Amino acid sequence: MRSRETERLKWRSRRGLLELDILLGRFWAACGEELDEAETQGLARLLAMPDNDLLDLVMGRRECPDPELRPLLQRLKAA
C-alpha cells in the first residue's frame, strides 16, 4: 500500500511542462513503488523546483549541485 507521502509526491509530479509530465509519468510507472525514504525525500526536493530548472537537470543541460540527488536524477533520466 502506498503511503500518503508517496501519493502526495505523485500528485505533485503533475507539471506545467509536457516533457516533465511524460518523464515523471514513466518514472512512476517504472520505479514509483520501490522508492525508499531517502529517494522519497530527494524527489520531494526535486519537485519543489520550478519546472524549467527541473527540466534542465533531467535533460543534462545543468549539472545537479547536490550530489545526494544525482542518483535519483539518473533514475529519472533512465525512465
N, C-alpha and C positions, 0 to 999 in steps of 0.2 A: 504494500500500500504506500502511496506517495505521501510525503509529509506536506504540511501546509506551506513550508518554505519552498519546496520544490514546485508546488503548484503556483505559488506567487511568482517565482522566477520564470516559469513557463509563460505566464500571462505577461510579465514584463518583457519577454522576448519578442513580443509583437512590436515591430518598429515602424518608423515612418519611411524607411528606405526598403524598397522591394528586395534588393540584394541581401540585406540583413535578414529580412523575413524568411527568405528562401534558405539561407545558410543556417540560421538558427533553427528553422523547422527540421532540416536534415540532421542537425546536431542532436536535437531532442529525440528524433526517431532512432538514431544510431546509439546514442550514449546517455540519454536522459535518465534512464532507470538505474544507471550504475555510478552516478556521481557520489563521491564521498564528501565528507563535511568540508574539507579544505577546498575541493573543487566547487562546491556549492557556494562557499563564501567568495571564492575567486570570481565565479560567474556573476554574483551579485555586484561585485566591484566593477566588472566589465560592463554590465548592463546599466550601471549608473552613469556611464559615459555618454556624451552626446553621440548621436548616430554617426556623424561623419568621422569623428575621432575613432570610434569603434571599427568602422569600416576600414579606415586607413590601417589600423593594426592588423585586422584579419587579412586584408589584401597584401600586407607586407610593404605598404608604402611608408610606414613608420615603424621603427623598432620599439618594442614594448620596454618602457623604462623600468618596469617592475619584474625582476627575474622570477618571482613566485608565480606570475601569471603566464609566463611563456609556455609551459607545458599545456595549459588549458587552451591557449590560443592555437597551439599546434593541433589539438583535437578539433577545435572549431574549423581550422583550415582543412583538415582531412575529411570533414563531414560532407 
